[in-house]
């Protein structure tokens, strides 16, 4: 079939080659043949370096660039390289601001048709991709594939400098900036720099006050979708990440990772001034403010300053009277999840903190520490 005839099908919508399995139509026999491999599972093209297989030779060639580091398509504006011409074209829209695809329901615009289609599932609620192992559903095939790596433990993208593995090439690219120090995205309002455009956009919401993600149950809004997802677990009680040592559940994988250090005793982050060590980089940064005296977070109502944003948020609830954590047994409200967890023990009778010397148990760790002074004879408040 001639190129002109194939081109005319774009205008006529004609797709004469039909898949006998699912009925999907194609403009060329070659595209039909490639599509049929999705049904047969055939992947005849294999990577000689890692063994991964592909249904198309073009997909194998693109994949091999991961190993060679080749990025033949260069942006003439900023010099950034890409493996595909299509990815370069999409990137160039970040410079021109072009977003030709419009959502008919909310008016939001996108640089890619695929991004629009994914967005439209927010309105339809469609989640057509199912995980066969845990049943979780996703709006995108890419999200499902990335999720399945949680079950398999697969991390195919490796950093050549430190050997760390990642689930996606984008995560690897971002990680590599930790070695190079590259932060190409700048906030025009405060000058702060970021490794990712997405992180910059989220940061800019601090200046605009935008919180586009809303909880359908209580109306609370968030600047990040991830914060909304974590918040929703307050309503559902879901804690999908389990500690294999003690069985305790957590709402996020990062919270589980931090918790596991309580069992291993690992504290990899050290203060250069006093030598104190911490399990989290964030805890070290907060600690350093003791030495510098810095308190960057200020209450706009009373002027009080804090070293941590979390402390400021908790303080603001004094002014607003907000108590977002509600006890389902008695209805009492609390400002923090930790206060709420401790309160629930008054209903369950749970006392998880035990004295190693006499066996007495306590609801609060602080109560146990005070009690232990009976055995040690310590009097901390005595001059």
C-alpha positions in Angstrom: 0.0 0.0 0.0 1.4 3.4 -1.0 2.3 6.1 1.5 -0.4 8.4 0.1 -3.1 5.8 0.6 -1.9 5.2 4.2 -1.9 9.0 4.9 -5.5 9.4 3.5 -6.7 6.9 6.1 -5.8 9.5 8.8 -8.5 11.7 7.2 -11.0 8.9 6.4 -10.5 7.0 9.7 -10.3 3.8 7.7 -8.5 0.9 9.5 -8.8 -2.1 7.2 -6.7 -4.6 9.2 -8.7 -6.1 12.0 -7.5 -8.2 14.9 -9.4 -11.4 15.0 -9.0 -11.7 18.8 -10.2 -8.3 20.1 -11.5 -6.6 16.9 -9.2 -3.6 17.1 -8.4 -2.0 13.7 -5.1 -0.9 12.2 -4.0 1.1 9.1 -1.2 -1.3 8.2 -0.6 -5.1 8.3 2.7 -4.5 10.1 1.0 -2.7 13.0 -1.6 -5.5 13.2 1.2 -8.1 13.4 2.9 -6.2 16.2 -0.4 -5.8 18.1 -1.2 -9.5 17.8 1.9 -10.2 19.9 0.1 -8.6 22.9 -2.3 -11.6 22.7 0.3 -14.3 22.0 2.9 -12.9 24.4 5.5 -13.3 21.7 8.7 -11.2 22.3 11.3 -12.3 19.7 13.8 -9.5 20.3 16.2 -10.0 23.2 18.7 -7.6 24.9 22.1 -9.2 24.9 23.2 -7.3 28.1 20.3 -8.0 30.5 18.1 -10.6 28.7 15.0 -8.5 28.6 12.7 -9.3 25.6 10.6 -7.1 23.4 7.9 -7.6 20.7 9.4 -4.9 18.5 13.0 -4.3 17.3 12.4 -0.5 17.7 11.6 -1.1 21.4 14.8 -3.2 21.9 16.9 -0.4 20.3 15.4 2.2 22.6 16.0 -0.1 25.6 19.7 -0.6 24.7 20.2 3.2 25.1 19.7 2.6 28.9 22.9 0.5 28.8 24.9 2.8 26.5 23.6 6.1 27.9 22.9 7.3 24.4 20.5 10.2 24.0 20.7 11.3 20.3 17.9 13.9 20.3 19.1 17.2 21.8 16.9 20.2 22.8 18.3 23.3 21.1 17.0 25.5 23.9 18.5 23.9 27.0 20.7 21.1 25.6 18.9 18.3 27.4 19.2 14.9 25.6 16.5 12.4 24.9 16.3 8.8 23.6 13.3 9.4 21.4 12.3 12.2 19.0 8.8 12.1 20.4 10.0 12.7 24.0 12.1 15.7 22.7 9.0 17.1 21.0 7.0 16.9 24.2 9.9 18.4 26.2 10.1 21.4 23.9 6.5 22.3 24.9 7.9 23.1 28.4 9.8 25.9 26.8 6.9 27.1 24.5 4.2 26.5 27.0 2.1 24.8 24.4 -0.7 22.5 25.7 -3.0 21.7 22.8 -5.2 19.0 24.4 -8.2 20.2 26.5 -10.3 18.4 29.0 -14.0 19.0 28.0 -15.1 18.5 31.6 -12.8 20.8 33.6 -10.9 22.8 31.0 -7.5 21.6 32.1 -4.9 21.5 29.3 -2.1 19.0 28.5 0.9 18.8 26.1 0.2 15.1 25.3 -3.0 13.3 24.2 -2.0 10.4 26.5 -1.8 12.7 29.5 -5.4 14.0 28.7 -6.7 10.4 28.5 -5.1 9.6 31.8 -6.6 12.7 33.4 -10.1 11.9 32.1 -10.1 8.8 34.2 -10.1 11.1 37.2 -13.6 12.2 36.1 -14.8 8.7 35.1 -13.2 6.8 38.0 -12.1 4.1 35.6 -9.3 1.8 36.8 -9.0 -0.9 34.2 -5.6 -2.3 35.2 -5.7 -4.9 38.0 -2.8 -6.4 39.9 -3.2 -10.2 39.8 -1.4 -10.6 43.2 -3.2 -8.2 45.5 -6.2 -7.0 43.4 -5.2 -3.3 43.5 -6.4 -1.3 40.5 -4.8 1.4 38.5 -5.8 4.0 35.8 -2.5 3.4 33.9 -0.7 0.3 32.7 2.6 2.0 33.6 1.4 2.4 37.2 0.5 -1.3 37.4 3.9 -2.4 36.0 5.7 -0.2 38.5 3.4 -1.5 41.4 4.1 -5.1 40.4 7.8 -4.5 41.2 6.8 -4.2 44.8 5.8 -7.9 44.7 8.8 -9.1 42.5 11.4 -6.8 44.1 12.6 -5.9 40.6 14.8 -2.8 40.2 16.1 -2.9 36.6 17.7 0.5 36.5 21.1 0.7 38.3 23.2 3.7 39.1 26.7 3.3 37.6 28.3 5.3 40.5 26.8 3.7 43.6 25.0 0.6 42.3 21.6 1.5 43.8 18.7 0.1 41.9 15.5 1.8 40.8 12.1 0.7 39.4 12.0 3.3 36.6 14.5 5.2 34.4 13.1 8.5 35.6 13.8 7.6 39.2 17.4 6.7 38.2 17.8 10.0 36.3 16.7 12.0 39.4 18.9 10.0 41.7 22.0 10.6 39.5 21.6 14.3 40.1 22.4 13.6 43.8 25.9 12.7 42.5 26.2 15.6 40.0 24.4 18.2 42.2 22.2 19.1 39.2 19.0 21.0 40.1 17.9 22.6 36.8 14.5 23.9 37.8 14.3 27.3 39.6 11.5 28.9 41.6 11.1 32.5 40.3 9.7 33.7 43.6 12.3 32.4 46.1 15.1 31.1 44.0 15.0 27.5 45.4 16.2 24.9 42.9 14.8 21.4 42.2 15.8 18.3 40.3 12.3 17.7 38.9 9.8 20.1 37.2 7.0 18.3 39.1 8.7 19.1 42.5 9.0 22.7 41.5 5.3 22.9 40.6 4.3 21.4 44.0 6.7 23.8 45.7 5.1 26.8 44.0 1.9 26.0 45.8 3.5 27.2 49.0 3.6 30.7 47.4 0.1 30.5 45.7 -1.6 28.6 48.6 -3.1 26.2 46.0 -4.4 22.9 47.4 -6.0 21.1 44.5 -6.5 17.7 46.1 -9.7 17.4 48.3 -10.8 14.7 50.7 -14.3 13.6 49.7 -15.1 12.5 53.3 -14.1 15.6 55.4 -13.4 18.3 52.8 -9.8 18.8 53.9 -7.5 19.9 51.0 -3.9 19.1 50.2 -1.2 20.5 47.9 0.0 16.9 47.0 -2.0 13.9 45.9 0.3 11.7 48.0 -0.7 13.7 51.1 -4.3 13.2 50.3 -3.8 9.4 49.9 -2.0 9.2 53.2 -4.8 11.3 54.9 -7.5 9.0 53.5 -6.0 6.2 55.5 -7.1 8.0 58.6 -10.7 7.4 57.5 -10.2 3.8 56.3 -7.7 2.8 59.0 -5.6 1.2 56.3 -1.9 0.5 57.1 -0.7 -1.6 54.1 3.1 -1.6 55.0 3.8 -4.2 57.7 7.0 -4.6 59.8 8.2 -8.2 59.5 9.9 -8.0 62.9 7.0 -6.8 65.1 4.0 -6.7 62.8 3.3 -3.0 63.3 1.5 -1.4 60.3 2.3 1.9 58.6 0.5 4.1 56.0 3.7 4.6 53.9 6.8 2.6 52.8 9.0 5.5 54.0 7.5 5.3 57.5 8.1 1.6 57.6 11.7 2.0 56.5 12.3 4.6 59.3 10.6 2.3 61.8 12.7 -0.7 60.9 15.8 1.3 62.0 14.4 1.1 65.6 15.0 -2.7 65.4 18.4 -2.5 63.6 19.7 0.5 65.5 20.8 2.1 62.3 21.4 5.9 62.4 23.3 6.8 59.2 23.0 10.6 59.4 25.6 12.3 61.7 25.8 15.9 63.0 29.2 17.4 62.0 29.1 19.7 65.1 28.3 17.4 68.0 28.5 13.9 66.5 24.9 13.0 67.3 23.4 10.5 64.9 20.0 10.1 63.4 18.0 7.6 61.4 16.5 10.3 59.1 18.1 13.1 57.2 15.1 15.3 58.1 15.8 14.7 61.8 19.4 15.7 61.3 18.4 18.9 59.5 16.0 19.8 62.3 18.7 19.1 64.9 21.2 21.4 63.2 18.8 24.3 63.9 19.7 23.8 67.6 23.2 24.9 66.7 22.2 27.6 64.3 19.2 28.9 66.3 17.2 28.9 63.0 13.4 28.8 63.3 12.1 29.4 59.8 8.4 28.5 60.2 6.4 31.4 61.7 2.8 31.6 62.8 1.1 34.4 61.0 -1.5 34.8 63.8 0.8 35.2 66.9 4.3 35.4 65.4 5.6 32.4 67.2 8.4 30.6 65.3 9.3 26.9 64.9 12.1 24.8 63.6 9.7 22.3 61.9 6.7 22.9 59.6 4.9 20.0 61.4 5.2 21.9 64.7 3.8 25.0 63.1 0.8 23.1 61.7 0.1 21.5 65.1 0.4 25.0 66.7 -2.0 26.5 64.2 -4.7 24.2 65.4 -4.7 26.0 68.8 -5.9 29.1 66.9 -8.4 27.2 64.6 -9.6 24.7 67.2 -9.2 22.0 64.5 -9.0 18.4 65.8 -9.0 16.2 62.7 -8.4 12.9 64.4 -11.7 11.5 65.8 -12.1 8.6 68.1 -14.9 6.3 66.7 -15.6 4.9 70.2 -16.3 8.1 72.1 -16.1 10.8 69.5 -13.3 12.8 71.2 -11.1 14.8 68.8 -7.3 15.2 68.8 -4.8 17.4 67.0 -2.3 14.7 66.1 -2.4 11.0 65.1 0.0 10.2 68.0 -2.3 11.7 70.6 -5.2 9.8 69.0 -3.3 6.5 69.1 -2.4 6.9 72.8 -6.1 7.8 73.6 -7.3 4.6 71.9 -5.4 2.6 74.4 -7.7 3.9 77.1 -10.5 2.0 75.4 -8.4 -1.2 74.5 -6.5 -1.3 77.8 -3.3 -1.7 75.8 0.0 -0.8 77.7 2.8 -1.6 75.3 5.7 -0.1 77.4 7.1 -2.5 80.0 9.6 -2.0 82.8 12.4 -4.6 82.4 13.1 -4.6 86.1 9.7 -5.1 87.7 7.4 -5.9 84.7 5.0 -2.9 85.3 3.4 -1.7 82.0 2.5 1.8 80.8 0.5 3.4 78.0 3.1 6.1 77.4 6.8 5.7 76.9 7.4 8.9 79.0 5.5 7.3 81.9 7.8 4.3 81.7 10.9 6.6 81.7 9.6 8.4 84.9 8.8 5.1 86.6 12.3 3.7 85.9 13.8 6.5 88.0 12.4 4.6 91.1 14.8 1.9 90.3 17.8 4.1 89.3 17.3 6.7 92.0 17.7 9.5 89.4 16.4 12.9 90.3 16.7 15.0 87.1 15.1 18.2 88.5 17.2 18.4 91.6 19.8 21.1 91.7 
